[in-house]
């Protein structure tokens, strides 16, 4: 079996790791949305978030450094 090197890592590793990264990103997004959802409107306003933008903000903040 041949291993293709892409970005200094074997492609085989990237194909295995990608679904786990997606699941982890989804979990962080859900956790962030739940935390923001428990806050009252005044607390959300203090941090500059409107209740209607919670899903967007959760998605945006669940993406860690390097886009993962």
N, CA, C and O atoms as CSV, one atom per row, in Angstrom:
chain,resi,resn,atom,element,x,y,z
A,1,UNK,N,N,0.836,-1.168,0.000
A,1,UNK,CA,C,0.000,0.000,0.000
A,1,UNK,C,C,0.883,1.234,0.000
A,1,UNK,O,O,1.801,1.341,0.814
A,2,UNK,N,N,0.617,2.162,-0.901
A,2,UNK,CA,C,1.394,3.381,-0.997
A,2,UNK,C,C,0.741,4.482,-0.176
A,2,UNK,O,O,-0.483,4.583,-0.094
A,3,UNK,N,N,1.581,5.295,0.422
A,3,UNK,CA,C,1.095,6.434,1.183
A,3,UNK,C,C,1.495,7.703,0.464
A,3,UNK,O,O,2.666,7.898,0.141
A,4,UNK,N,N,0.526,8.566,0.213
A,4,UNK,CA,C,0.788,9.831,-0.459
A,4,UNK,C,C,1.047,10.887,0.614
A,4,UNK,O,O,0.292,10.994,1.580
A,5,UNK,N,N,2.104,11.657,0.442
A,5,UNK,CA,C,2.441,12.705,1.392
A,5,UNK,C,C,1.837,14.018,0.906
A,5,UNK,O,O,2.093,14.447,-0.219
A,6,UNK,N,N,1.043,14.648,1.749
A,6,UNK,CA,C,0.447,15.953,1.447
A,6,UNK,C,C,0.610,16.823,2.686
A,6,UNK,O,O,0.193,16.432,3.776
A,7,UNK,N,N,1.194,17.965,2.533
A,7,UNK,CA,C,1.415,18.897,3.645
A,7,UNK,C,C,2.280,18.276,4.733
A,7,UNK,O,O,2.103,18.589,5.910
A,8,UNK,N,N,3.187,17.424,4.373
A,8,UNK,CA,C,4.080,16.814,5.355
A,8,UNK,C,C,3.453,15.677,6.139
A,8,UNK,O,O,4.120,15.077,6.982
A,9,UNK,N,N,2.188,15.364,5.887
A,9,UNK,CA,C,1.514,14.272,6.587
A,9,UNK,C,C,1.037,13.247,5.562
A,9,UNK,O,O,0.716,13.607,4.429
A,10,UNK,N,N,0.990,12.006,5.942
A,10,UNK,CA,C,0.458,11.004,5.018
A,10,UNK,C,C,-1.025,11.251,4.740
A,10,UNK,O,O,-1.779,11.555,5.664
A,11,UNK,N,N,-1.445,11.128,3.508
A,11,UNK,CA,C,-2.840,11.336,3.122
A,11,UNK,C,C,-3.741,10.345,3.850
A,11,UNK,O,O,-4.873,10.675,4.204
A,12,UNK,N,N,-3.254,9.164,4.066
A,12,UNK,CA,C,-4.015,8.141,4.766
A,12,UNK,C,C,-4.444,8.657,6.142
A,12,UNK,O,O,-5.582,8.430,6.552
A,13,UNK,N,N,-3.568,9.333,6.845
A,13,UNK,CA,C,-3.867,9.899,8.157
A,13,UNK,C,C,-4.913,10.994,8.026
A,13,UNK,O,O,-5.837,11.056,8.837
A,14,UNK,N,N,-4.792,11.860,7.024
A,14,UNK,CA,C,-5.737,12.956,6.815
A,14,UNK,C,C,-7.142,12.428,6.557
A,14,UNK,O,O,-8.109,12.988,7.074
A,15,UNK,N,N,-7.278,11.372,5.774
A,15,UNK,CA,C,-8.592,10.822,5.486
A,15,UNK,C,C,-9.243,10.245,6.730
A,15,UNK,O,O,-10.462,10.326,6.880
A,16,UNK,N,N,-8.464,9.673,7.614
A,16,UNK,CA,C,-8.975,9.120,8.857
A,16,UNK,C,C,-9.320,10.221,9.840
A,16,UNK,O,O,-10.322,10.118,10.547
A,17,UNK,N,N,-8.524,11.263,9.902
A,17,UNK,CA,C,-8.660,12.315,10.898
A,17,UNK,C,C,-9.791,13.288,10.560
A,17,UNK,O,O,-10.406,13.843,11.470
A,18,UNK,N,N,-10.077,13.504,9.287
A,18,UNK,CA,C,-11.053,14.500,8.865
A,18,UNK,C,C,-12.447,14.287,9.476
A,18,UNK,O,O,-13.027,15.258,9.959
A,19,UNK,N,N,-13.008,13.088,9.481
A,19,UNK,CA,C,-14.329,12.916,10.105
A,19,UNK,C,C,-14.315,13.199,11.608
A,19,UNK,O,O,-15.284,13.732,12.148
A,20,UNK,N,N,-13.241,12.852,12.271
A,20,UNK,CA,C,-13.149,13.130,13.703
A,20,UNK,C,C,-13.099,14.627,13.966
A,20,UNK,O,O,-13.700,15.114,14.924
A,21,UNK,N,N,-12.389,15.353,13.123
A,21,UNK,CA,C,-12.338,16.805,13.271
A,21,UNK,C,C,-13.716,17.411,13.061
A,21,UNK,O,O,-14.094,18.337,13.778
A,22,UNK,N,N,-14.471,16.911,12.097
A,22,UNK,CA,C,-15.816,17.422,11.828
A,22,UNK,C,C,-16.745,17.159,13.014
A,22,UNK,O,O,-17.535,18.028,13.386
A,23,UNK,N,N,-16.657,15.988,13.599
A,23,UNK,CA,C,-17.486,15.655,14.764
A,23,UNK,C,C,-17.111,16.547,15.939
A,23,UNK,O,O,-17.988,17.044,16.646
A,24,UNK,N,N,-15.826,16.751,16.149
A,24,UNK,CA,C,-15.371,17.607,17.245
A,24,UNK,C,C,-15.830,19.049,17.036
A,24,UNK,O,O,-16.259,19.703,17.987
A,25,UNK,N,N,-15.746,19.543,15.819
A,25,UNK,CA,C,-16.185,20.901,15.496
A,25,UNK,C,C,-17.689,21.034,15.748
A,25,UNK,O,O,-18.134,22.034,16.311
A,26,UNK,N,N,-18.481,20.023,15.332
A,26,UNK,CA,C,-19.925,20.042,15.562
A,26,UNK,C,C,-20.228,20.057,17.059
A,26,UNK,O,O,-21.105,20.798,17.503
A,27,UNK,N,N,-19.515,19.250,17.835
A,27,UNK,CA,C,-19.725,19.196,19.279
A,27,UNK,C,C,-19.437,20.550,19.924
A,27,UNK,O,O,-20.201,21.011,20.771
A,28,UNK,N,N,-18.329,21.189,19.521
A,28,UNK,CA,C,-18.007,22.519,20.071
A,28,UNK,C,C,-19.077,23.532,19.715
A,28,UNK,O,O,-19.437,24.375,20.537
A,29,UNK,N,N,-19.590,23.454,18.491
A,29,UNK,CA,C,-20.648,24.367,18.055
A,29,UNK,C,C,-21.902,24.176,18.899
A,29,UNK,O,O,-22.494,25.161,19.341
A,30,UNK,N,N,-22.317,22.943,19.132
A,30,UNK,CA,C,-23.505,22.658,19.939
A,30,UNK,C,C,-23.318,23.126,21.379
A,30,UNK,O,O,-24.231,23.696,21.976
A,31,UNK,N,N,-22.148,22.886,21.925
A,31,UNK,CA,C,-21.861,23.294,23.303
A,31,UNK,C,C,-21.878,24.816,23.434
A,31,UNK,O,O,-22.430,25.349,24.397
A,32,UNK,N,N,-21.277,25.518,22.469
A,32,UNK,CA,C,-21.261,26.976,22.491
A,32,UNK,C,C,-22.675,27.528,22.370
A,32,UNK,O,O,-23.032,28.459,23.092
A,33,UNK,N,N,-23.494,26.970,21.468
A,33,UNK,CA,C,-24.873,27.416,21.303
A,33,UNK,C,C,-25.676,27.198,22.583
A,33,UNK,O,O,-26.499,28.039,22.946
A,34,UNK,N,N,-25.448,26.092,23.262
A,34,UNK,CA,C,-26.164,25.809,24.508
A,34,UNK,C,C,-25.793,26.811,25.594
A,34,UNK,O,O,-26.656,27.290,26.329
A,35,UNK,N,N,-24.503,27.124,25.690
A,35,UNK,CA,C,-24.057,28.092,26.691
A,35,UNK,C,C,-24.642,29.469,26.405
A,35,UNK,O,O,-25.147,30.133,27.311
A,36,UNK,N,N,-24.574,29.899,25.151
A,36,UNK,CA,C,-25.133,31.200,24.790
A,36,UNK,C,C,-26.647,31.221,24.968
A,36,UNK,O,O,-27.207,32.244,25.363
A,37,UNK,N,N,-27.312,30.117,24.684
A,37,UNK,CA,C,-28.754,30.034,24.819
A,37,UNK,C,C,-29.235,30.155,26.252
A,37,UNK,O,O,-30.362,30.591,26.490
A,38,UNK,N,N,-28.402,29.776,27.209
A,38,UNK,CA,C,-28.762,29.886,28.624
A,38,UNK,C,C,-28.606,31.300,29.163
A,38,UNK,O,O,-29.109,31.611,30.243
A,39,UNK,N,N,-27.907,32.167,28.414
A,39,UNK,CA,C,-27.703,33.548,28.865
A,39,UNK,C,C,-28.966,34.369,28.603
A,39,UNK,O,O,-29.698,34.118,27.646
A,40,UNK,N,N,-29.208,35.365,29.481
A,40,UNK,CA,C,-30.348,36.245,29.225
A,40,UNK,C,C,-29.936,37.315,28.207
A,40,UNK,O,O,-28.757,37.465,27.886
A,41,UNK,N,N,-30.939,38.057,27.707
A,41,UNK,CA,C,-30.685,39.033,26.646
A,41,UNK,C,C,-29.689,40.112,27.065
A,41,UNK,O,O,-28.904,40.587,26.243
A,42,UNK,N,N,-29.719,40.495,28.326
A,42,UNK,CA,C,-28.792,41.530,28.799
A,42,UNK,C,C,-27.342,41.035,28.763
A,42,UNK,O,O,-26.441,41.770,28.359
A,43,UNK,N,N,-27.127,39.809,29.178
A,43,UNK,CA,C,-25.779,39.246,29.140
A,43,UNK,C,C,-25.286,39.135,27.700
A,43,UNK,O,O,-24.130,39.439,27.405
A,44,UNK,N,N,-26.169,38.698,26.809
A,44,UNK,CA,C,-25.789,38.590,25.401
A,44,UNK,C,C,-25.441,39.961,24.831
A,44,UNK,O,O,-24.477,40.099,24.077
A,45,UNK,N,N,-26.228,40.975,25.191
A,45,UNK,CA,C,-25.961,42.328,24.712
A,45,UNK,C,C,-24.606,42.833,25.216
A,45,UNK,O,O,-23.891,43.530,24.497
A,46,UNK,N,N,-24.263,42.476,26.449
A,46,UNK,CA,C,-22.975,42.888,27.020
A,46,UNK,C,C,-21.791,42.342,26.215
A,46,UNK,O,O,-20.745,42.986,26.133
A,47,UNK,N,N,-21.955,41.171,25.631
A,47,UNK,CA,C,-20.854,40.603,24.844
A,47,UNK,C,C,-21.046,40.828,23.352
A,47,UNK,O,O,-20.283,40.315,22.533
A,48,UNK,N,N,-22.086,41.609,23.002
A,48,UNK,CA,C,-22.272,42.006,21.607
A,48,UNK,C,C,-22.931,40.976,20.718
A,48,UNK,O,O,-22.681,40.936,19.514
A,49,UNK,N,N,-23.785,40.129,21.314
A,49,UNK,CA,C,-24.468,39.091,20.543
A,49,UNK,C,C,-25.973,39.273,20.701
A,49,UNK,O,O,-26.462,39.498,21.808
A,50,UNK,N,N,-26.691,39.179,19.616
A,50,UNK,CA,C,-28.154,39.197,19.631
A,50,UNK,C,C,-28.633,37.750,19.661
A,50,UNK,O,O,-27.998,36.871,19.077
A,51,UNK,N,N,-29.751,37.500,20.339
A,51,UNK,CA,C,-30.247,36.126,20.461
A,51,UNK,C,C,-30.461,35.461,19.103
A,51,UNK,O,O,-30.245,34.258,18.959
A,52,UNK,N,N,-30.882,36.234,18.116
A,52,UNK,CA,C,-31.144,35.657,16.795
A,52,UNK,C,C,-29.871,35.225,16.065
A,52,UNK,O,O,-29.938,34.471,15.094
A,53,UNK,N,N,-28.718,35.698,16.528
A,53,UNK,CA,C,-27.454,35.339,15.870
A,53,UNK,C,C,-26.683,34.248,16.614
A,53,UNK,O,O,-25.531,33.971,16.280
A,54,UNK,N,N,-27.306,33.628,17.618
A,54,UNK,CA,C,-26.611,32.588,18.389
A,54,UNK,C,C,-26.096,31.460,17.502
A,54,UNK,O,O,-24.937,31.075,17.654
A,55,UNK,N,N,-26.898,30.902,16.573
A,55,UNK,CA,C,-26.353,29.823,15.737
A,55,UNK,C,C,-25.128,30.258,14.931
A,55,UNK,O,O,-24.161,29.506,14.815
A,56,UNK,N,N,-25.170,31.465,14.377
A,56,UNK,CA,C,-24.025,31.975,13.605
A,56,UNK,C,C,-22.808,32.141,14.509
A,56,UNK,O,O,-21.706,31.710,14.168
A,57,UNK,N,N,-23.014,32.764,15.654
A,57,UNK,CA,C,-21.886,32.998,16.568
A,57,UNK,C,C,-21.310,31.679,17.085
A,57,UNK,O,O,-20.095,31.543,17.224
A,58,UNK,N,N,-22.174,30.718,17.365
A,58,UNK,CA,C,-21.687,29.408,17.835
A,58,UNK,C,C,-20.839,28.752,16.773
A,58,UNK,O,O,-19.790,28.186,17.080
A,59,UNK,N,N,-21.281,28.819,15.511
A,59,UNK,CA,C,-20.517,28.230,14.421
A,59,UNK,C,C,-19.182,28.955,14.247
A,59,UNK,O,O,-18.137,28.329,14.072
A,60,UNK,N,N,-19.239,30.280,14.300
A,60,UNK,CA,C,-18.040,31.081,14.097
A,60,UNK,C,C,-17.022,30.861,15.216
A,60,UNK,O,O,-15.822,30.787,14.952
A,61,UNK,N,N,-17.483,30.757,16.446
A,61,UNK,CA,C,-16.555,30.621,17.574
A,61,UNK,C,C,-16.142,29.190,17.835
A,61,UNK,O,O,-15.189,28.957,18.578
A,62,UNK,N,N,-16.827,28.225,17.249
A,62,UNK,CA,C,-16.443,26.829,17.467
A,62,UNK,C,C,-15.285,26.415,16.569
A,62,UNK,O,O,-14.665,25.373,16.783
A,63,UNK,N,N,-14.997,27.240,15.558
A,63,UNK,CA,C,-13.871,26.959,14.674
A,63,UNK,C,C,-12.610,27.464,15.359
A,63,UNK,O,O,-12.460,28.665,15.584
A,64,UNK,N,N,-11.722,26.569,15.683
A,64,UNK,CA,C,-10.512,26.925,16.401
A,64,UNK,C,C,-9.439,27.498,15.483
A,64,UNK,O,O,-9.671,27.685,14.288
A,65,UNK,N,N,-8.274,27.773,16.040
A,65,UNK,CA,C,-7.163,28.284,15.238
A,65,UNK,C,C,-6.818,27.331,14.098
A,65,UNK,O,O,-6.818,26.113,14.280
A,66,UNK,N,N,-6.537,27.861,12.975
A,66,UNK,CA,C,-6.194,27.028,11.833
A,66,UNK,C,C,-7.406,26.472,11.118
A,66,UNK,O,O,-7.269,25.616,10.243
A,67,UNK,N,N,-8.608,26.947,11.477
A,67,UNK,CA,C,-9.811,26.515,10.794
A,67,UNK,C,C,-10.337,25.164,11.202
A,67,UNK,O,O,-11.151,24.581,10.487
A,68,UNK,N,N,-9.889,24.639,12.350
A,68,UNK,CA,C,-10.396,23.327,12.764
A,68,UNK,C,C,-11.104,23.417,14.081
A,68,UNK,O,O,-11.598,22.409,14.588
